[in-house]
Amino acid sequence: MARFITVTLVQRQVTARAQLLDDEAPRTAEAVWQALPQAGQVYHGKFARNEVYALVPAFAAQEPGTENPTVTPIPGDLCYFTFDGTLEHPAYGYEASAGTDDTRMLIDLAVFYGRNNLLLNGDVGWVPGNVFGTIVEGLDEFAAACQDVWMGGARGETLSYARA
């Protein structure tokens, strides 16, 4: 049976509905499902192009590992990334205290809303993400709101994920 989640830009009051990819990314989809709801300050991608994401503390009892990876996400892809201190580089603009106290482990829950994305970071190289879901309703409206995050600013905006 298919499972669905919502992805919302709270301040902009725009929500998209996504289907979890239980067959392609079962460990990642289950880890995210069990941890919902999740929310955090929205960021717009600097390197990947058409991406918004939230950074949240690690939540899986066991990290899902690599499954259904991509470095070229397409519009509507939901991706899961694990960062273990590599975001402390000054170029990223995140505070050094970001992450959990014990491990500084952060999970990046990302939504890709447009074409021509490439997950190549100048400091660390390729950054594959696990594609764990795909937007099935509301992508056009969500993409327009994401473009507004890019052009209008991310301050005060929250990206939230919840069970549908």
C-alpha positions in Angstrom: 0.0 0.0 0.0 1.4 3.4 -1.0 2.4 5.9 1.7 2.1 9.6 1.2 3.6 12.6 3.0 3.1 16.4 2.6 5.9 18.9 2.1 5.0 22.4 3.1 6.5 25.9 2.9 4.7 27.1 6.0 4.9 30.9 5.7 4.0 30.8 2.0 1.1 28.3 2.7 2.0 26.0 -0.1 1.9 22.2 0.2 2.8 19.4 -2.1 1.9 15.7 -1.7 4.6 13.1 -2.3 4.6 9.3 -2.5 7.3 7.5 -0.6 9.4 5.2 -2.8 9.1 2.1 -0.6 10.2 -0.2 -3.3 13.3 1.8 -4.4 14.4 3.2 -1.1 12.8 1.1 1.7 15.2 1.9 4.5 15.3 5.6 3.9 11.5 5.8 3.3 10.9 4.0 6.6 13.4 6.1 8.6 11.7 9.3 7.4 8.2 7.9 7.9 9.0 6.9 11.5 10.5 10.3 12.3 7.7 12.5 10.9 6.8 15.2 11.5 10.0 17.0 10.8 10.6 20.7 10.1 13.3 23.3 10.0 14.5 26.6 8.6 14.3 26.4 4.8 17.5 26.9 2.8 17.8 27.3 -0.9 20.6 25.2 -2.6 23.8 27.1 -3.5 25.4 24.3 -5.5 22.6 22.0 -6.6 20.5 24.7 -8.3 16.7 24.1 -7.9 16.6 22.8 -4.4 15.1 23.7 -1.0 15.9 21.8 2.1 15.8 21.8 5.9 18.6 20.6 8.2 17.4 18.5 11.1 19.2 16.5 13.8 19.8 12.8 12.9 16.7 10.8 13.7 17.2 7.2 12.4 18.0 4.5 14.9 20.4 3.3 12.2 21.4 5.4 9.2 19.8 3.9 6.1 23.0 3.9 4.1 23.1 4.4 0.3 20.0 3.4 -1.6 18.4 4.7 -4.7 21.2 7.3 -5.0 21.4 10.1 -7.5 23.7 13.1 -8.3 21.2 14.4 -10.9 17.8 14.7 -9.1 14.8 15.6 -11.2 11.8 17.8 -10.4 9.8 16.4 -7.6 12.5 14.2 -6.1 12.7 14.2 -2.3 16.3 13.3 -1.2 17.9 12.4 2.1 21.5 13.4 2.8 23.6 12.7 5.9 26.3 15.2 6.9 28.7 14.6 9.8 30.5 17.9 10.3 31.3 18.7 6.7 28.9 21.7 6.7 31.2 23.6 9.1 33.1 25.2 6.2 32.6 29.0 6.3 31.4 29.0 2.6 28.2 27.2 3.7 27.1 29.9 6.1 25.9 27.5 8.8 26.9 28.0 12.4 29.6 25.7 13.8 27.1 24.7 16.5 24.7 23.2 14.0 23.8 19.6 14.5 23.5 17.4 17.5 25.7 17.9 20.6 27.3 14.5 20.4 28.0 13.9 16.7 27.1 17.1 14.8 25.2 14.7 12.6 22.7 16.5 10.4 20.1 15.2 8.0 19.3 17.3 5.0 15.8 16.6 3.8 15.6 18.2 0.3 13.0 18.9 -2.4 14.1 19.4 -6.0 11.7 21.5 -7.9 13.3 22.2 -11.3 15.5 20.6 -13.9 19.3 20.6 -14.4 20.4 19.8 -10.9 23.9 18.5 -10.3 25.1 17.4 -6.8 28.7 18.5 -7.2 30.2 20.5 -4.4 33.5 22.3 -5.0 34.9 21.4 -1.6 34.0 17.7 -1.3 33.1 16.5 -4.8 30.0 14.4 -5.6 27.3 14.4 -3.0 24.8 11.6 -3.8 21.5 11.7 -2.1 19.0 8.9 -1.5 15.8 9.6 -3.5 13.1 8.4 -1.0 10.0 10.1 -2.4 8.5 11.9 -5.4 5.9 14.7 -5.5 2.7 13.5 -7.1 0.5 16.6 -6.5 1.2 20.3 -6.4 4.6 20.5 -7.9 3.9 23.5 -10.1 2.7 25.6 -7.1 5.4 24.3 -4.9 8.1 25.1 -7.5 6.8 28.7 -7.8 7.0 29.1 -4.0 10.5 27.7 -4.1 11.5 30.2 -6.7 10.1 32.9 -4.4 12.4 31.5 -1.6 15.3 32.0 -4.0 14.4 35.5 -5.1 12.5 36.8 -2.1 14.5 35.2 0.7 14.4 32.3 3.1 14.4 34.1 6.4 11.4 33.2 8.6 10.3 30.4 6.3 9.9 26.8 7.5 10.0 23.6 5.4 7.9 20.9 7.0 7.4 17.2 6.3 4.4 15.3 7.7 2.4 12.2 7.1 -0.5 12.8 4.7 
